[in-house]
């Protein structure tokens, strides 16, 4: 753990005071941070305690940022100033920056029609998308070949957690010269296939409740939030 990181449940998280600060950490002029970024939320903190592959992916990442108000509040209680960095917002900001600097990017994940729309929108923005594949039919060996042949500098993977973190961990073994980011459902939100939580829910940090109401099947996953809350209140994080 470096001096600018805070331990949350055994995970070293880097606090940021703004989204721009996070973007500058990844893209500094013409230099791209090599390694993987993982958004840390309460669910991931609790899951990493039993999922060894996820834990390895987290431990080997070079950037772990707070994308979960529970993690943000834990960091603040430890005396550090920080804001929540939503993975979807960080991704969009990175895409804008990559267009400005002509940085080649690769996209993996989402449904075929969503993937196609994302590629079209990014190209309209001026992003150099050198390779893209959906999350339903991609072949991992083909992706590795594409990495080596096209040499992207930013790889965005939208497979949901912890699947995307596990894939990032494997891909890095074959091609470490890039920045990897797991982006969950960001592609769906970006093209309007899935609605983002309304402004009031975001302002009150109740996105999790909004998503639960829209997708009741998430109830089993939400149990980790309760476990995280108890661990935090008891000082075990």
C-alpha positions in Angstrom: 0.0 0.0 0.0 1.3 3.5 -0.9 1.0 6.6 1.3 -1.9 7.9 -0.8 -4.1 4.8 -0.2 -6.5 3.8 2.6 -7.2 0.3 3.7 -10.9 -0.8 3.5 -11.6 -4.3 4.5 -8.0 -5.3 3.6 -8.1 -3.6 0.2 -6.0 -0.5 -0.5 -8.2 2.1 -2.0 -7.0 5.4 -3.5 -9.2 8.4 -2.5 -9.8 11.1 -5.2 -11.2 14.6 -4.7 -12.7 14.8 -8.2 -13.3 12.8 -11.4 -10.7 14.9 -13.2 -8.1 13.9 -10.6 -8.8 10.2 -11.4 -8.6 10.8 -15.1 -5.2 12.5 -14.7 -4.0 9.6 -12.7 -4.8 7.3 -15.7 -3.8 9.5 -18.6 -1.0 11.9 -17.8 -0.2 13.8 -21.0 0.8 11.1 -23.5 1.5 8.5 -20.8 -1.1 5.8 -19.9 -1.1 4.1 -16.6 -0.3 0.4 -17.2 -2.3 -2.1 -15.2 -5.9 -2.5 -14.1 -8.4 -0.3 -12.3 -11.0 -1.8 -10.2 -14.0 0.0 -8.8 -14.4 -0.9 -5.1 -17.9 -1.1 -3.5 -19.2 -2.9 -0.4 -20.2 -6.0 -2.4 -16.8 -6.4 -3.8 -15.1 -5.9 -0.5 -17.1 -8.7 1.1 -16.9 -11.0 -1.9 -13.1 -10.7 -2.0 -12.8 -12.3 1.4 -13.9 -15.6 0.0 -13.2 -15.4 -3.8 -9.5 -16.0 -4.3 -9.5 -15.2 -8.0 -11.2 -11.9 -7.4 -8.9 -11.1 -4.5 -5.9 -11.8 -6.8 -7.3 -9.5 -9.4 -7.8 -6.7 -6.9 -4.4 -7.2 -5.3 -2.6 -7.0 -8.6 -4.5 -4.0 -9.9 -2.7 -0.6 -9.9 -5.7 1.5 -9.2 -8.6 0.8 -6.8 -11.1 3.6 -6.5 -14.3 4.1 -4.4 -17.3 3.4 -6.5 -19.8 2.8 -3.7 -21.0 5.3 -1.1 -20.3 2.8 1.7 -16.6 2.7 0.8 -16.5 6.5 0.4 -17.9 6.9 4.0 -15.5 4.3 5.4 -12.6 6.3 4.0 -14.0 9.5 5.3 -14.4 8.0 8.8 -10.7 7.1 8.6 -10.0 10.8 8.2 -9.4 11.1 4.4 -11.2 13.4 2.0 -12.7 11.7 -1.1 -15.6 11.6 -3.4 -17.4 8.7 -5.1 -16.0 7.9 -8.5 -18.8 6.1 -10.5 -17.1 3.7 -12.9 -19.4 4.8 -15.8 -18.5 8.5 -15.3 -14.8 7.6 -15.1 -15.1 5.5 -18.3 -16.8 8.3 -20.3 -14.3 10.9 -19.2 -11.5 8.5 -20.3 -13.1 8.0 -23.7 -13.3 11.8 -24.2 -9.6 12.1 -23.2 -8.6 9.2 -25.5 -10.3 10.9 -28.4 -8.4 14.1 -27.7 -5.1 12.3 -27.6 -5.8 9.7 -30.2 -5.3 6.8 -27.8 -6.4 3.4 -29.2 -9.0 1.6 -27.2 -10.6 -1.9 -27.1 -14.1 -2.8 -25.9 -15.3 -6.1 -24.6 -18.8 -7.0 -23.3 -22.6 -6.2 -23.5 -25.1 -7.6 -25.9 -24.2 -7.6 -29.6 -26.5 -4.7 -30.5 -25.4 -2.7 -27.5 -21.7 -3.2 -28.4 -22.3 -2.0 -31.9 -24.1 1.1 -30.7 -21.3 1.9 -28.3 -18.7 1.6 -31.1 -20.7 3.8 -33.4 -21.2 6.5 -30.7 -17.5 6.4 -29.7 -16.3 6.7 -33.3 -18.6 9.7 -33.8 -16.9 11.2 -30.7 -13.5 10.6 -32.4 -12.4 7.6 -30.3 -10.0 5.2 -32.1 -11.7 1.9 -31.4 -9.3 -0.7 -32.8 -11.3 -3.8 -31.7 -14.6 -4.6 -30.1 -16.6 -7.8 -29.3 -19.7 -8.4 -27.4 -19.9 -10.3 -24.1 -21.9 -13.3 -25.4 -19.8 -14.8 -28.2 -16.2 -13.6 -27.7 -13.4 -16.2 -27.7 -10.7 -15.4 -25.1 -7.8 -16.6 -27.4 -9.1 -14.4 -30.2 -9.2 -11.4 -27.7 -5.6 -12.1 -26.7 -4.5 -12.2 -30.4 -6.3 -8.9 -31.0 -4.6 -7.4 -28.0 -1.2 -8.4 -29.4 -2.0 -7.4 -33.0 -3.9 -4.1 -32.4 -2.0 -2.9 -29.3 -4.7 -0.9 -27.6 -3.8 1.3 -24.7 -7.2 1.3 -22.9 -9.3 -1.8 -22.6 -12.8 -1.6 -21.3 -14.5 -4.8 -20.1 -18.2 -4.8 -19.4 -19.1 -8.3 -18.1 -20.2 -7.5 -14.6 -18.4 -8.3 -11.4 -16.5 -10.5 -10.6 -16.4 -12.0 -14.1 -14.8 -8.9 -15.6 -12.1 -8.7 -12.9 -11.2 -12.4 -13.4 -10.9 -11.8 -17.2 -8.8 -8.7 -16.7 -6.4 -10.7 -14.5 -6.0 -13.4 -17.2 -5.6 -10.9 -20.1 -2.9 -9.0 -18.3 -0.8 -12.0 -18.2 -0.6 -12.0 -22.0 -0.7 -8.3 -22.6 0.3 -6.0 -19.7 1.1 -2.9 -21.7 -2.3 -1.2 -21.3 -4.8 0.2 -18.9 -7.7 -2.2 -18.1 -11.0 -1.1 -16.6 -14.0 -3.2 -15.6 -17.1 -1.2 -16.4 -20.0 -3.4 -15.5 -23.3 -2.2 -17.1 -21.7 1.1 -18.4 -22.2 0.2 -22.1 -25.9 -0.3 -21.6 -26.3 3.0 -19.8 -24.2 4.8 -22.4 -26.5 3.9 -25.3 -29.7 4.1 -23.3 -30.5 0.4 -23.2 -30.7 0.7 -19.4 -31.7 3.8 -17.5 -29.4 5.2 -14.9 -30.8 5.9 -11.5 -32.7 9.2 -11.4 -31.0 12.4 -10.1 -32.7 12.2 -6.7 -31.5 8.6 -6.1 -27.9 9.6 -7.0 -28.1 12.7 -4.8 -29.2 10.6 -1.8 -26.8 7.8 -2.6 -29.7 5.4 -3.1 -28.8 4.0 -6.5 -28.5 0.5 -5.0 -32.1 0.8 -3.7 -33.4 2.1 -7.1 -31.7 -0.9 -8.9 -33.1 -3.3 -6.4 -36.6 -2.0 -7.0 -36.1 -2.3 -10.8 -34.4 -5.8 -10.4 -35.8 -7.6 -7.4 -33.5 -10.6 -8.3 -30.6 -8.5 -7.0 -31.8 -9.1 -3.4 -29.4 -11.9 -2.8 -26.5 -9.7 -3.8 -27.7 -6.9 -1.5 -27.1 -9.0 1.6 -23.4 -8.1 1.3 -24.4 -4.5 1.9 -25.8 -5.4 5.3 -22.7 -7.5 6.1 -20.5 -4.5 5.1 -22.5 -2.1 7.2 -22.1 -4.3 10.3 -18.4 -4.7 9.7 -17.9 -1.0 9.2 -19.9 0.0 12.3 -18.0 -2.6 14.4 -14.6 -1.2 13.2 -13.6 -4.3 11.3 -12.9 -2.5 8.0 
